[in-house]
Amino acid sequence: MIKLLKWISSRKQWTPERVLKDLIKESNERTSLNQKGFSLVEILVALTLLGIAGTFVAGKIFDQLAEGQIQSTEIQINNLMANLKEFRRKCNFYPPESDGLQALLQKPSGRDCKNYPPDGFIDAEEVPLDPWETEFSYKLNGKKPVIISAGPDQEFETEDDISSSKKRN
């Protein structure tokens, strides 16, 4: 109200029509100067573009995650194979399938291993799981051990299994 009175007093010739006309004119000028926002259409277009870009980025991230899990599994299998070779070096045989990878943690039943280390061959309380929280499978293929991960689908004997006997490209 005070601003209005100051404005009115600053005008030399004022009539109600003139005041109203000047107020509307100033209001329109102020409105056009204050229009700094975006329209709803502009916001929706921007959100759509962000959604599309996010879809591509998320796809790439998930691809990298899957590839990282496969590489991690291969590293785990290689480490378990190295532990099995150390077991064979000290015991002169690979653990029987019945004992599986547990033989790396505790002395296997059956054949005696005189040089079995007191703490086992793995510095852990359990045999590690693959990245999909599945146990590794251990088999003796003739005299050679094979370690298999069920892979991303968590089912053995499918196309995505990861094995110590077959290398990926």
N, C-alpha and C positions, 0 to 999 in steps of 0.2 A: 504494500500500500504506500509505503514511504517512497519507494522508487517511482511509483506512478505519480505521486504528488511532485517529486523533483522533476520528473519528465514534463509534466504539465506546466510547471512554473518556468521551465527552460524554453518553452514555446511562446513566441510573442503573440501570435494570433491563434487563438484556440477557440474552436467551436466544437460541440460534441461530435459532429460529423467528421471534422478534421482530426480530432483525437482518435476516434475509432479507426479511421482510415490509416493513420500513421502507426497505430498499435498493430493492426493487421499486417501492414507492410513490414514492420520490424520483426514481428513474430515469424513471418514467412522467411525473412532473411536469416534469422537465427536458426530456424528449423533446417534450412538447406545447408547451413554451415555445420550444424551438429550431426548431420547424417554421416556417421563414420562407421556404422555397423554393416553387416552383410545381410542380404535377403535370405529368406528361407531356401530358395532354389539354389543359391550359391553355397549355402551350408550343406545341403543335401548332396550336391555334386562333389564337394570336397570330401564328404564322408564316404561316398561311393568309391571315389578314387583311392582313398586311404584303405578301404576294405579290400579292393582288388589288389593293391600293392602288398597289403598284409598277407593275403592268401599266398602269393608267390614267395614271400619271405618265409612264412611259416612252413611251406612245403620244402624249401631248401634246408631249413633248420632240422626238420624231421628226417630228411634224407641223411644229413650229416650225423644225426644222433644214431640212426640205424647202422650206418657204416662204422661209427665209433664202437658200437656194441659188438659188431662182428670182429673188428680188429682186436678189441679187448678179449674176446673169447679165444681168438687165435693165440694171443700172448699167453693166456692162462693155460691153454692146451700145451704150448711149447714148454712152459715152466713145469707142468705136471710130467711131461715126457722127460725132461731133464732130471726130475726127481726119481722117476722110474729107472732111468739109466744108472743113476747113482745107487739106487736100491740093488740093481743087478750087479753092479761093480762090487758092492760090499757083500752081497748074499749069493752070488753066482746063479741066480734065477730071478725071473720076474714074479711078482706076486700072483697067486692063483686067482682066477676070475671070481671064485667064491668070496675071497677077501676084498677084492676090488681095490679101489684107491684108499680105502681105510688102512691098508697095509703100509701106507706112507706115514700114518699117524701112530699106529701101534703094531707091534710084532705080529706077523701073520700066523695063523694056525697051520698045522700040518708040518711042512718042511721047516727045519731049524735054520735060522740065520744067526751065525755066531757073531758077526760084526754089526748087528743091528744097533744103531745109535739109541741111547736111552731116551732122547726126546723125539725120536722119529725123524722123518725126512722133511716134514713140513713144519714150519714154525707157526702153527695155528692149532686151535682146538678142534676144528672141523675141516673137512675137505671143502675148498671153496666151491661156491655155486657159480653157474654162468650168469651173464648179465640179466637173463630172463628168470632168475631164481630157480633154475632147474639143475638137478644133479647131473654131473658128467657120467657117461656110460664108459665102463672099462671092459675091454675084451682082449683075449689073446688070439691073435691071428697066426696060427702056427706057433712060432716062438717069439713073434714080434707083438708088442702091446699096441692097442689102438684105443685112443680116447675120443669120444664123440659127444658133442653138445647137440641137443635137440633143435637148437636154433630159435629164431623168432616165433615160430608157431608152437614151440614147446612139445612137439611130437617127434618121436624117433622114427627113423626110416622114411623120412620125407625128403624132398628135394633141397630144403634149406638147412639140412644138418651140416654141422661143421666138424670135420674129422681131422685127426692127426695123419691119416693115411691119404687123404686127398687134399691137394692144395688149390686154393682159389686163384683165379687169374688176376 
